[in-house]
Amino acid sequence: MADPRLRQLTIKTGVVKRLTKEKSVCEKEVVTEQKRLERFKGEGADEHVLNKQQEVISECFMMLPDTLRRLKKELEALEKFLLDEEELKETKEYETALQVVNDAKEVLAKTD
């Protein structure tokens, strides 16, 4: 990987891939914590426990907009990089980046 552009491409691809996964994990965590809250309610848990669980859910919700904002920003940067460096099209890193872009767009489409 002598070309520094390939290194940049690999880094940018990794960032988008990580943020895509982070967004999915945050969404799953919200669902999990909501189920846990319902279970606590069904078991007649203490009011303090219910309030704490509601706080956990609120924190999960607060993480989503920031993760979404960062994902959109980094995805845009990666797409611009791919357009600017089209001569790298024949590389494995370029193909990987295109796949990560498509995956991120699918995740974002589910949000809208």
PyMOL commands that place a pseudoatom at each C-alpha (Angstrom):
pseudoatom trace, name=CA, resn=MET, resi=1, chain=A, elem=C, hetatm=0, pos=[0.000, 0.000, 0.000]
pseudoatom trace, name=CA, resn=ALA, resi=2, chain=A, elem=C, hetatm=0, pos=[2.598, 2.502, -1.162]
pseudoatom trace, name=CA, resn=ASP, resi=3, chain=A, elem=C, hetatm=0, pos=[0.041, 5.034, -2.413]
pseudoatom trace, name=CA, resn=PRO, resi=4, chain=A, elem=C, hetatm=0, pos=[-0.988, 7.361, 0.452]
pseudoatom trace, name=CA, resn=ARG, resi=5, chain=A, elem=C, hetatm=0, pos=[-4.391, 7.774, -1.191]
pseudoatom trace, name=CA, resn=LEU, resi=6, chain=A, elem=C, hetatm=0, pos=[-5.100, 4.086, -0.576]
pseudoatom trace, name=CA, resn=ARG, resi=7, chain=A, elem=C, hetatm=0, pos=[-4.311, 4.567, 3.097]
pseudoatom trace, name=CA, resn=GLN, resi=8, chain=A, elem=C, hetatm=0, pos=[-6.692, 7.550, 3.257]
pseudoatom trace, name=CA, resn=LEU, resi=9, chain=A, elem=C, hetatm=0, pos=[-9.347, 5.528, 1.461]
pseudoatom trace, name=CA, resn=THR, resi=10, chain=A, elem=C, hetatm=0, pos=[-8.939, 2.653, 3.912]
pseudoatom trace, name=CA, resn=ILE, resi=11, chain=A, elem=C, hetatm=0, pos=[-9.246, 5.013, 6.884]
pseudoatom trace, name=CA, resn=LYS, resi=12, chain=A, elem=C, hetatm=0, pos=[-12.317, 6.788, 5.509]
pseudoatom trace, name=CA, resn=THR, resi=13, chain=A, elem=C, hetatm=0, pos=[-13.930, 3.455, 4.660]
pseudoatom trace, name=CA, resn=GLY, resi=14, chain=A, elem=C, hetatm=0, pos=[-13.290, 2.176, 8.184]
pseudoatom trace, name=CA, resn=VAL, resi=15, chain=A, elem=C, hetatm=0, pos=[-14.854, 5.274, 9.732]
pseudoatom trace, name=CA, resn=VAL, resi=16, chain=A, elem=C, hetatm=0, pos=[-18.045, 4.948, 7.688]
pseudoatom trace, name=CA, resn=LYS, resi=17, chain=A, elem=C, hetatm=0, pos=[-18.217, 1.214, 8.385]
pseudoatom trace, name=CA, resn=ARG, resi=18, chain=A, elem=C, hetatm=0, pos=[-17.831, 1.786, 12.144]
pseudoatom trace, name=CA, resn=LEU, resi=19, chain=A, elem=C, hetatm=0, pos=[-20.454, 4.546, 12.239]
pseudoatom trace, name=CA, resn=THR, resi=20, chain=A, elem=C, hetatm=0, pos=[-22.894, 2.423, 10.238]
pseudoatom trace, name=CA, resn=LYS, resi=21, chain=A, elem=C, hetatm=0, pos=[-22.483, -0.371, 12.752]
pseudoatom trace, name=CA, resn=GLU, resi=22, chain=A, elem=C, hetatm=0, pos=[-22.731, 2.066, 15.677]
pseudoatom trace, name=CA, resn=LYS, resi=23, chain=A, elem=C, hetatm=0, pos=[-26.064, 3.396, 14.382]
pseudoatom trace, name=CA, resn=SER, resi=24, chain=A, elem=C, hetatm=0, pos=[-27.467, -0.114, 14.050]
pseudoatom trace, name=CA, resn=VAL, resi=25, chain=A, elem=C, hetatm=0, pos=[-26.263, -1.067, 17.524]
pseudoatom trace, name=CA, resn=CYS, resi=26, chain=A, elem=C, hetatm=0, pos=[-27.843, 2.070, 19.044]
pseudoatom trace, name=CA, resn=GLU, resi=27, chain=A, elem=C, hetatm=0, pos=[-31.185, 1.255, 17.446]
pseudoatom trace, name=CA, resn=LYS, resi=28, chain=A, elem=C, hetatm=0, pos=[-31.067, -2.342, 18.684]
pseudoatom trace, name=CA, resn=GLU, resi=29, chain=A, elem=C, hetatm=0, pos=[-30.138, -1.150, 22.161]
pseudoatom trace, name=CA, resn=VAL, resi=30, chain=A, elem=C, hetatm=0, pos=[-33.199, 1.129, 22.288]
pseudoatom trace, name=CA, resn=VAL, resi=31, chain=A, elem=C, hetatm=0, pos=[-35.462, -1.815, 21.415]
pseudoatom trace, name=CA, resn=THR, resi=32, chain=A, elem=C, hetatm=0, pos=[-33.754, -4.061, 23.976]
pseudoatom trace, name=CA, resn=GLU, resi=33, chain=A, elem=C, hetatm=0, pos=[-34.025, -1.483, 26.748]
pseudoatom trace, name=CA, resn=GLN, resi=34, chain=A, elem=C, hetatm=0, pos=[-37.688, -0.797, 25.942]
pseudoatom trace, name=CA, resn=LYS, resi=35, chain=A, elem=C, hetatm=0, pos=[-38.437, -4.515, 26.217]
pseudoatom trace, name=CA, resn=ARG, resi=36, chain=A, elem=C, hetatm=0, pos=[-36.615, -4.579, 29.524]
pseudoatom trace, name=CA, resn=LEU, resi=37, chain=A, elem=C, hetatm=0, pos=[-38.743, -1.644, 30.764]
pseudoatom trace, name=CA, resn=GLU, resi=38, chain=A, elem=C, hetatm=0, pos=[-41.933, -3.461, 29.760]
pseudoatom trace, name=CA, resn=ARG, resi=39, chain=A, elem=C, hetatm=0, pos=[-40.730, -6.567, 31.572]
pseudoatom trace, name=CA, resn=PHE, resi=40, chain=A, elem=C, hetatm=0, pos=[-40.009, -4.514, 34.698]
pseudoatom trace, name=CA, resn=LYS, resi=41, chain=A, elem=C, hetatm=0, pos=[-43.480, -2.974, 34.517]
pseudoatom trace, name=CA, resn=GLY, resi=42, chain=A, elem=C, hetatm=0, pos=[-45.025, -6.421, 34.137]
pseudoatom trace, name=CA, resn=GLU, resi=43, chain=A, elem=C, hetatm=0, pos=[-43.118, -7.664, 37.167]
pseudoatom trace, name=CA, resn=GLY, resi=44, chain=A, elem=C, hetatm=0, pos=[-44.285, -4.678, 39.213]
pseudoatom trace, name=CA, resn=ALA, resi=45, chain=A, elem=C, hetatm=0, pos=[-40.792, -3.291, 39.723]
pseudoatom trace, name=CA, resn=ASP, resi=46, chain=A, elem=C, hetatm=0, pos=[-40.052, -0.425, 42.075]
pseudoatom trace, name=CA, resn=GLU, resi=47, chain=A, elem=C, hetatm=0, pos=[-40.695, 3.114, 40.760]
pseudoatom trace, name=CA, resn=HIS, resi=48, chain=A, elem=C, hetatm=0, pos=[-36.997, 3.954, 41.141]
pseudoatom trace, name=CA, resn=VAL, resi=49, chain=A, elem=C, hetatm=0, pos=[-36.013, 1.021, 38.900]
pseudoatom trace, name=CA, resn=LEU, resi=50, chain=A, elem=C, hetatm=0, pos=[-38.567, 2.077, 36.276]
pseudoatom trace, name=CA, resn=ASN, resi=51, chain=A, elem=C, hetatm=0, pos=[-37.282, 5.663, 36.323]
pseudoatom trace, name=CA, resn=LYS, resi=52, chain=A, elem=C, hetatm=0, pos=[-33.680, 4.510, 35.937]
pseudoatom trace, name=CA, resn=GLN, resi=53, chain=A, elem=C, hetatm=0, pos=[-34.648, 2.271, 33.038]
pseudoatom trace, name=CA, resn=GLN, resi=54, chain=A, elem=C, hetatm=0, pos=[-36.432, 5.198, 31.394]
pseudoatom trace, name=CA, resn=GLU, resi=55, chain=A, elem=C, hetatm=0, pos=[-33.212, 7.233, 31.791]
pseudoatom trace, name=CA, resn=VAL, resi=56, chain=A, elem=C, hetatm=0, pos=[-31.265, 4.473, 30.040]
pseudoatom trace, name=CA, resn=ILE, resi=57, chain=A, elem=C, hetatm=0, pos=[-33.727, 4.551, 27.133]
pseudoatom trace, name=CA, resn=SER, resi=58, chain=A, elem=C, hetatm=0, pos=[-33.483, 8.346, 26.939]
pseudoatom trace, name=CA, resn=GLU, resi=59, chain=A, elem=C, hetatm=0, pos=[-29.683, 8.166, 26.776]
pseudoatom trace, name=CA, resn=CYS, resi=60, chain=A, elem=C, hetatm=0, pos=[-29.889, 5.629, 23.958]
pseudoatom trace, name=CA, resn=PHE, resi=61, chain=A, elem=C, hetatm=0, pos=[-32.243, 7.927, 22.043]
pseudoatom trace, name=CA, resn=MET, resi=62, chain=A, elem=C, hetatm=0, pos=[-29.917, 10.892, 22.578]
pseudoatom trace, name=CA, resn=MET, resi=63, chain=A, elem=C, hetatm=0, pos=[-27.014, 9.008, 20.989]
pseudoatom trace, name=CA, resn=LEU, resi=64, chain=A, elem=C, hetatm=0, pos=[-28.905, 8.314, 17.753]
pseudoatom trace, name=CA, resn=PRO, resi=65, chain=A, elem=C, hetatm=0, pos=[-29.045, 11.853, 16.266]
pseudoatom trace, name=CA, resn=ASP, resi=66, chain=A, elem=C, hetatm=0, pos=[-25.331, 12.438, 16.868]
pseudoatom trace, name=CA, resn=THR, resi=67, chain=A, elem=C, hetatm=0, pos=[-24.386, 9.097, 15.365]
pseudoatom trace, name=CA, resn=LEU, resi=68, chain=A, elem=C, hetatm=0, pos=[-26.641, 9.777, 12.389]
pseudoatom trace, name=CA, resn=ARG, resi=69, chain=A, elem=C, hetatm=0, pos=[-25.126, 13.240, 11.864]
pseudoatom trace, name=CA, resn=ARG, resi=70, chain=A, elem=C, hetatm=0, pos=[-21.571, 11.884, 11.993]
pseudoatom trace, name=CA, resn=LEU, resi=71, chain=A, elem=C, hetatm=0, pos=[-22.436, 9.015, 9.652]
pseudoatom trace, name=CA, resn=LYS, resi=72, chain=A, elem=C, hetatm=0, pos=[-23.924, 11.375, 7.057]
pseudoatom trace, name=CA, resn=LYS, resi=73, chain=A, elem=C, hetatm=0, pos=[-20.898, 13.684, 7.284]
pseudoatom trace, name=CA, resn=GLU, resi=74, chain=A, elem=C, hetatm=0, pos=[-18.338, 10.881, 6.912]
pseudoatom trace, name=CA, resn=LEU, resi=75, chain=A, elem=C, hetatm=0, pos=[-20.325, 9.157, 4.173]
pseudoatom trace, name=CA, resn=GLU, resi=76, chain=A, elem=C, hetatm=0, pos=[-20.366, 12.396, 2.205]
pseudoatom trace, name=CA, resn=ALA, resi=77, chain=A, elem=C, hetatm=0, pos=[-16.592, 12.758, 2.686]
pseudoatom trace, name=CA, resn=LEU, resi=78, chain=A, elem=C, hetatm=0, pos=[-15.997, 9.183, 1.508]
pseudoatom trace, name=CA, resn=GLU, resi=79, chain=A, elem=C, hetatm=0, pos=[-18.198, 9.638, -1.556]
pseudoatom trace, name=CA, resn=LYS, resi=80, chain=A, elem=C, hetatm=0, pos=[-16.361, 12.843, -2.471]
pseudoatom trace, name=CA, resn=PHE, resi=81, chain=A, elem=C, hetatm=0, pos=[-13.015, 11.073, -2.034]
pseudoatom trace, name=CA, resn=LEU, resi=82, chain=A, elem=C, hetatm=0, pos=[-14.177, 8.252, -4.318]
pseudoatom trace, name=CA, resn=LEU, resi=83, chain=A, elem=C, hetatm=0, pos=[-15.195, 10.750, -6.983]
pseudoatom trace, name=CA, resn=ASP, resi=84, chain=A, elem=C, hetatm=0, pos=[-11.911, 12.637, -6.711]
pseudoatom trace, name=CA, resn=GLU, resi=85, chain=A, elem=C, hetatm=0, pos=[-9.794, 9.477, -6.853]
pseudoatom trace, name=CA, resn=GLU, resi=86, chain=A, elem=C, hetatm=0, pos=[-11.481, 7.507, -9.623]
pseudoatom trace, name=CA, resn=GLU, resi=87, chain=A, elem=C, hetatm=0, pos=[-8.118, 6.314, -10.929]
pseudoatom trace, name=CA, resn=LEU, resi=88, chain=A, elem=C, hetatm=0, pos=[-8.053, 3.957, -7.927]
pseudoatom trace, name=CA, resn=LYS, resi=89, chain=A, elem=C, hetatm=0, pos=[-11.108, 2.119, -9.307]
pseudoatom trace, name=CA, resn=GLU, resi=90, chain=A, elem=C, hetatm=0, pos=[-9.145, -1.037, -10.026]
pseudoatom trace, name=CA, resn=THR, resi=91, chain=A, elem=C, hetatm=0, pos=[-8.025, -1.500, -6.414]
pseudoatom trace, name=CA, resn=LYS, resi=92, chain=A, elem=C, hetatm=0, pos=[-9.517, -3.781, -3.804]
pseudoatom trace, name=CA, resn=GLU, resi=93, chain=A, elem=C, hetatm=0, pos=[-9.775, -0.838, -1.397]
pseudoatom trace, name=CA, resn=TYR, resi=94, chain=A, elem=C, hetatm=0, pos=[-11.926, 1.121, -3.847]
pseudoatom trace, name=CA, resn=GLU, resi=95, chain=A, elem=C, hetatm=0, pos=[-14.305, -1.827, -4.275]
pseudoatom trace, name=CA, resn=THR, resi=96, chain=A, elem=C, hetatm=0, pos=[-14.537, -2.246, -0.508]
pseudoatom trace, name=CA, resn=ALA, resi=97, chain=A, elem=C, hetatm=0, pos=[-15.283, 1.457, -0.114]
pseudoatom trace, name=CA, resn=LEU, resi=98, chain=A, elem=C, hetatm=0, pos=[-18.097, 1.256, -2.674]
pseudoatom trace, name=CA, resn=GLN, resi=99, chain=A, elem=C, hetatm=0, pos=[-19.651, -1.650, -0.775]
pseudoatom trace, name=CA, resn=VAL, resi=100, chain=A, elem=C, hetatm=0, pos=[-19.420, 0.253, 2.527]
pseudoatom trace, name=CA, resn=VAL, resi=101, chain=A, elem=C, hetatm=0, pos=[-21.041, 3.296, 0.881]
pseudoatom trace, name=CA, resn=ASN, resi=102, chain=A, elem=C, hetatm=0, pos=[-23.923, 1.132, -0.353]
pseudoatom trace, name=CA, resn=ASP, resi=103, chain=A, elem=C, hetatm=0, pos=[-24.355, -0.476, 3.073]
pseudoatom trace, name=CA, resn=ALA, resi=104, chain=A, elem=C, hetatm=0, pos=[-24.376, 2.930, 4.775]
pseudoatom trace, name=CA, resn=LYS, resi=105, chain=A, elem=C, hetatm=0, pos=[-26.952, 4.256, 2.317]
pseudoatom trace, name=CA, resn=GLU, resi=106, chain=A, elem=C, hetatm=0, pos=[-29.202, 1.265, 3.056]
pseudoatom trace, name=CA, resn=VAL, resi=107, chain=A, elem=C, hetatm=0, pos=[-28.967, 1.956, 6.792]
pseudoatom trace, name=CA, resn=LEU, resi=108, chain=A, elem=C, hetatm=0, pos=[-29.698, 5.639, 6.240]
pseudoatom trace, name=CA, resn=ALA, resi=109, chain=A, elem=C, hetatm=0, pos=[-32.661, 4.819, 3.981]
pseudoatom trace, name=CA, resn=LYS, resi=110, chain=A, elem=C, hetatm=0, pos=[-34.256, 2.902, 6.851]
pseudoatom trace, name=CA, resn=THR, resi=111, chain=A, elem=C, hetatm=0, pos=[-33.975, 6.050, 8.974]
pseudoatom trace, name=CA, resn=ASP, resi=112, chain=A, elem=C, hetatm=0, pos=[-35.803, 8.370, 6.605]
for i in range(1, 112): cmd.bond("trace and resi %d" % i, "trace and resi %d" % (i + 1))
show_as sticks, trace
zoom trace
